Amino acid sequence: MSKVIHLPAKAHARAKEFCKQHDMKMSDWVTTLVNEAIDRSVPSPVVTVDEGSTLKKKILSKLSNVPQTADGVPLYEKAPFWKKGNS
């Protein structure tokens, strides 16, 4: 089973060029790098998360708070603008 590793465009281009110069398939090269890192017990980099940068959820208005038109019909119940007319 194959897996996908996402690289920035520049890193991908450099890796592709490296593999081309050494007549290697990129998947084989990456596999070798992963296996060597595991064999050497290289710890994975620690990623810190800035708690202050968490996104706030936007509170949506309730459907009952949607403004109604002058005839008292809510906008979501009216026909689309291209179907409006005296029918």
LUMVO-478936 format. One record per atom (N, C-alpha, C): x, z, y; residue number from 1; atom name; residue in three letters. Coordinates in Angstrom, 3 decimals. Layout:
N
         X         Z         Y  resi  name  resn
         X         Z         Y   NUM    CA   ALA
...
***
This chain:
87
         X         Z         Y  resi  name  resn
     0.850     0.000    -1.165     1     N   MET
     0.000     0.000     0.000     1    CA   MET
     0.900     0.000     1.234     1     C   MET
     0.570    -0.814     2.202     2     N   SER
     1.386    -0.864     3.412     2    CA   SER
     0.750    -0.005     4.492     2     C   SER
     1.574     0.481     5.373     3     N   LYS
     1.145     1.292     6.502     3    CA   LYS
     1.625     0.603     7.772     3     C   LYS
     1.036     0.969     8.871     4     N   VAL
     1.399     0.366    10.146     4    CA   VAL
     2.128     1.395    10.998     4     C   VAL
     3.238     0.981    11.582     5     N   ILE
     3.958     1.822    12.525     5    CA   ILE
     3.875     1.130    13.870     5     C   ILE
     3.366     1.841    14.866     6     N   HIS
     3.205     1.255    16.196     6    CA   HIS
     4.448     1.541    17.030     6     C   HIS
     5.010     0.479    17.564     7     N   LEU
     6.176     0.586    18.420     7    CA   LEU
     5.866    -0.031    19.774     7     C   LEU
     6.506     0.461    20.824     8     N   PRO
     6.379    -0.232    22.110     8    CA   PRO
     6.929    -1.655    21.969     8     C   PRO
     6.471    -2.544    22.815     9     N   ALA
     6.840    -3.960    22.718     9    CA   ALA
     8.358    -4.173    22.730     9     C   ALA
     9.069    -3.450    23.604    10     N   LYS
    10.526    -3.615    23.686    10    CA   LYS
    11.199    -3.161    22.387    10     C   LYS
    10.763    -2.027    21.861    11     N   ALA
    11.361    -1.510    20.630    11    CA   ALA
    11.084    -2.453    19.468    11     C   ALA
     9.893    -3.005    19.423    12     N   HIS
     9.544    -3.941    18.351    12    CA   HIS
    10.413    -5.194    18.439    12     C   HIS
    10.604    -5.698    19.655    13     N   ALA
    11.424    -6.896    19.839    13    CA   ALA
    12.872    -6.636    19.414    13     C   ALA
    13.394    -5.449    19.769    14     N   ARG
    14.774    -5.109    19.376    14    CA   ARG
    14.894    -4.975    17.865    14     C   ARG
    13.913    -4.325    17.241    15     N   ALA
    13.942    -4.148    15.784    15    CA   ALA
    13.847    -5.493    15.080    15     C   ALA
    12.997    -6.372    15.610    16     N   LYS
    12.840    -7.698    15.012    16    CA   LYS
    14.142    -8.487    15.106    16     C   LYS
    14.796    -8.406    16.258    17     N   GLU
    16.066    -9.115    16.454    17    CA   GLU
    17.146    -8.544    15.529    17     C   GLU
    17.193    -7.218    15.400    18     N   PHE
    18.160    -6.570    14.515    18    CA   PHE
    17.972    -7.044    13.079    18     C   PHE
    16.732    -7.061    12.620    19     N   CYS
    16.442    -7.483    11.245    19    CA   CYS
    16.798    -8.954    11.041    19     C   CYS
    16.538    -9.764    12.054    20     N   LYS
    16.860   -11.190    11.951    20    CA   LYS
    18.371   -11.390    11.839    20     C   LYS
    19.139   -10.633    12.636    21     N   GLN
    20.593   -10.754    12.613    21    CA   GLN
    21.177   -10.322    11.264    21     C   GLN
    20.525    -9.357    10.614    22     N   HIS
    21.044    -8.816     9.358    22    CA   HIS
    20.290    -9.359     8.141    22     C   HIS
    19.495   -10.395     8.364    23     N   ASP
    18.756   -11.056     7.282    23    CA   ASP
    17.969   -10.038     6.441    23     C   ASP
    17.164    -9.221     7.148    24     N   MET
    16.369    -8.182     6.494    24    CA   MET
    14.901    -8.335     6.863    24     C   MET
    14.053    -7.829     5.989    25     N   LYS
    12.640    -7.726     6.332    25    CA   LYS
    12.459    -6.407     7.074    25     C   LYS
    11.664    -6.429     8.135    26     N   MET
    11.492    -5.224     8.938    26    CA   MET
    10.898    -4.080     8.114    26     C   MET
     9.958    -4.389     7.222    27     N   SER
     9.347    -3.335     6.415    27    CA   SER
    10.375    -2.655     5.518    27     C   SER
    11.304    -3.436     4.968    28     N   ASP
    12.360    -2.850     4.126    28    CA   ASP
    13.286    -1.962     4.946    28     C   ASP
    13.605    -2.419     6.138    29     N   TRP
    14.500    -1.654     7.011    29    CA   TRP
    13.860    -0.333     7.412    29     C   TRP
    12.604    -0.372     7.795    30     N   VAL
    11.896     0.850     8.195    30    CA   VAL
    11.791     1.807     7.010    30     C   VAL
    11.531     1.271     5.829    31     N   THR
    11.469     2.105     4.627    31    CA   THR
    12.796     2.817     4.399    31     C   THR
    13.879     2.084     4.577    32     N   THR
    15.206     2.680     4.417    32    CA   THR
    15.427     3.784     5.426    32     C   THR
    15.039     3.550     6.684    33     N   LEU
    15.204     4.569     7.728    33    CA   LEU
    14.410     5.827     7.398    33     C   LEU
    13.181     5.652     6.940    34     N   VAL
    12.331     6.792     6.602    34    CA   VAL
    12.934     7.567     5.442    34     C   VAL
    13.343     6.871     4.400    35     N   ASN
    13.927     7.547     3.236    35    CA   ASN
    15.215     8.291     3.596    35     C   ASN
    16.073     7.690     4.417    36     N   GLU
    17.311     8.351     4.839    36    CA   GLU
    17.001     9.597     5.658    36     C   GLU
    16.018     9.519     6.539    37     N   ALA
    15.654    10.678     7.356    37    CA   ALA
    15.136    11.814     6.478    37     C   ALA
    14.364    11.481     5.457    38     N   ILE
    13.841    12.507     4.552    38    CA   ILE
    14.980    13.114     3.739    38     C   ILE
    15.882    12.276     3.263    39     N   ASP
    17.010    12.767     2.475    39    CA   ASP
    17.906    13.701     3.287    39     C   ASP
    18.061    13.423     4.560    40     N   ARG
    18.896    14.267     5.422    40    CA   ARG
    18.115    15.456     5.957    40     C   ARG
    16.832    15.504     5.663    41     N   SER
    15.954    16.574     6.150    41    CA   SER
    15.965    16.653     7.672    41     C   SER
    15.871    15.509     8.302    42     N   VAL
    15.811    15.458     9.755    42    CA   VAL
    14.416    15.906    10.176    42     C   VAL
    14.337    16.964    10.985    43     N   PRO
    13.005    17.407    11.404    43    CA   PRO
    12.380    16.399    12.352    43     C   PRO
    11.073    16.324    12.303    44     N   SER
    10.381    15.413    13.202    44    CA   SER
    10.435    15.976    14.617    44     C   SER
    10.405    15.112    15.622    45     N   PRO
    10.455    15.600    16.995    45    CA   PRO
     9.224    16.436    17.314    45     C   PRO
     9.430    17.451    18.130    46     N   VAL
     8.324    18.321    18.525    46    CA   VAL
     7.630    17.693    19.725    46     C   VAL
     6.343    17.531    19.605    47     N   VAL
     5.552    16.959    20.695    47    CA   VAL
     4.811    18.097    21.374    47     C   VAL
     5.046    18.248    22.652    48     N   THR
     4.345    19.296    23.389    48    CA   THR
     3.160    18.683    24.117    48     C   THR
     2.091    19.433    24.155    49     N   VAL
     0.878    18.969    24.820    49    CA   VAL
     0.670    19.817    26.052    49     C   VAL
     0.527    19.162    27.181    50     N   ASP
     0.264    19.863    28.435    50    CA   ASP
    -1.212    20.220    28.473    50     C   ASP
    -1.508    21.500    28.350    51     N   GLU
    -2.898    21.949    28.303    51    CA   GLU
    -3.627    21.679    29.611    51     C   GLU
    -2.902    21.591    30.715    52     N   GLY
    -3.540    21.356    32.007    52    CA   GLY
    -4.032    19.935    32.181    52     C   GLY
    -3.602    19.033    31.305    53     N   SER
    -3.971    17.627    31.473    53    CA   SER
    -5.131    17.216    30.581    53     C   SER
    -5.830    18.184    29.998    54     N   THR
    -6.953    17.823    29.142    54    CA   THR
    -8.065    17.214    29.971    54     C   THR
    -8.732    16.252    29.396    55     N   LEU
    -9.794    15.567    30.106    55    CA   LEU
   -11.059    16.403    30.114    55     C   LEU
   -11.754    16.363    31.202    56     N   LYS
   -13.026    17.057    31.310    56    CA   LYS
   -14.126    16.105    30.876    56     C   LYS
   -15.095    16.636    30.171    57     N   LYS
   -16.218    15.806    29.765    57    CA   LYS
   -17.182    15.659    30.937    57     C   LYS
   -17.645    14.447    31.121    58     N   LYS
   -18.613    14.188    32.178    58    CA   LYS
   -19.995    14.578    31.663    58     C   LYS
   -20.689    15.369    32.440    59     N   ILE
   -22.031    15.784    32.056    59    CA   ILE
   -22.999    14.672    32.451    59     C   ILE
   -23.703    14.160    31.456    60     N   LEU
   -24.644    13.082    31.706    60    CA   LEU
   -25.986    13.651    32.133    60     C   LEU
   -26.654    12.914    32.993    61     N   SER
   -27.975    13.367    33.416    61    CA   SER
   -28.973    13.112    32.290    61     C   SER
   -29.973    13.948    32.220    62     N   LYS
   -30.980    13.795    31.172    62    CA   LYS
   -31.858    12.601    31.492    62     C   LYS
   -32.407    12.001    30.461    63     N   LEU
   -33.238    10.820    30.626    63    CA   LEU
   -34.442    11.126    31.503    63     C   LEU
   -34.938    12.348    31.432    64     N   SER
   -36.097    12.714    32.243    64    CA   SER
   -35.745    12.785    33.727    64     C   SER
   -34.451    12.847    34.055    65     N   ASN
   -34.032    12.896    35.452    65    CA   ASN
   -33.795    11.506    36.040    65     C   ASN
   -34.008    10.459    35.237    66     N   VAL
   -33.814     9.095    35.720    66    CA   VAL
   -34.895     8.796    36.748    66     C   VAL
   -34.502     8.280    37.914    67     N   PRO
   -35.517     8.011    38.939    67    CA   PRO
   -36.540     6.975    38.474    67     C   PRO
   -37.755     7.187    38.891    68     N   GLN
   -38.817     6.254    38.547    68    CA   GLN
   -39.050     5.315    39.721    68     C   GLN
   -39.624     4.167    39.434    69     N   THR
   -39.913     3.205    40.492    69    CA   THR
   -41.174     3.634    41.227    69     C   THR
   -41.515     2.912    42.262    70     N   ALA
   -42.662     3.263    43.094    70    CA   ALA
   -43.975     3.267    42.306    70     C   ALA
   -44.066     2.456    41.259    71     N   ASP
   -45.301     2.416    40.479    71    CA   ASP
   -45.354     3.518    39.422    71     C   ASP
   -44.323     4.400    39.379    72     N   GLY
   -44.342     5.530    38.466    72    CA   GLY
   -43.796     5.237    37.080    72     C   GLY
   -43.357     4.013    36.840    73     N   VAL
   -42.822     3.648    35.527    73    CA   VAL
   -41.306     3.849    35.561    73     C   VAL
   -40.758     4.598    34.595    74     N   PRO
   -39.302     4.788    34.580    74    CA   PRO
   -38.581     3.445    34.430    74     C   PRO
   -37.394     3.365    35.003    75     N   LEU
   -36.631     2.114    34.975    75    CA   LEU
   -36.351     1.649    33.553    75     C   LEU
   -36.124     2.596    32.616    76     N   TYR
   -35.810     2.200    31.251    76    CA   TYR
   -37.006     1.626    30.511    76     C   TYR
   -38.215     1.764    31.043    77     N   GLU
   -39.398     1.198    30.409    77    CA   GLU
   -39.799    -0.141    31.016    77     C   GLU
   -39.177    -0.521    32.121    78     N   LYS
   -39.530    -1.777    32.785    78    CA   LYS
   -38.837    -2.954    32.097    78     C   LYS
   -39.416    -4.114    32.262    79     N   ALA
   -38.825    -5.341    31.719    79    CA   ALA
   -37.548    -5.674    32.489    79     C   ALA
   -36.614    -6.378    31.863    80     N   PRO
   -35.391    -6.794    32.561    80    CA   PRO
   -35.741    -7.681    33.763    80     C   PRO
   -34.808    -7.736    34.716    81     N   PHE
   -35.084    -8.459    35.955    81    CA   PHE
   -35.452    -9.915    35.724    81     C   PHE
   -34.912   -10.537    34.676    82     N   TRP
   -35.219   -11.964    34.448    82    CA   TRP
   -36.599   -12.171    33.827    82     C   TRP
   -37.257   -11.110    33.415    83     N   LYS
   -38.580   -11.238    32.837    83    CA   LYS
   -39.650   -10.732    33.796    83     C   LYS
   -39.253   -10.280    34.988    84     N   LYS
   -40.219    -9.762    35.950    84    CA   LYS
   -41.095   -10.923    36.448    84     C   LYS
   -42.294   -10.625    36.743    85     N   GLY
   -43.200   -11.636    37.255    85    CA   GLY
   -44.625   -11.183    37.085    85     C   GLY
   -45.540   -12.005    37.492    86     N   ASN
   -46.955   -11.680    37.374    86    CA   ASN
   -47.478   -12.249    36.065    86     C   ASN
   -47.201   -11.581    34.978    87     N   SER
   -47.676   -12.069    33.696    87    CA   SER
   -48.719   -11.185    33.118    87     C   SER
***
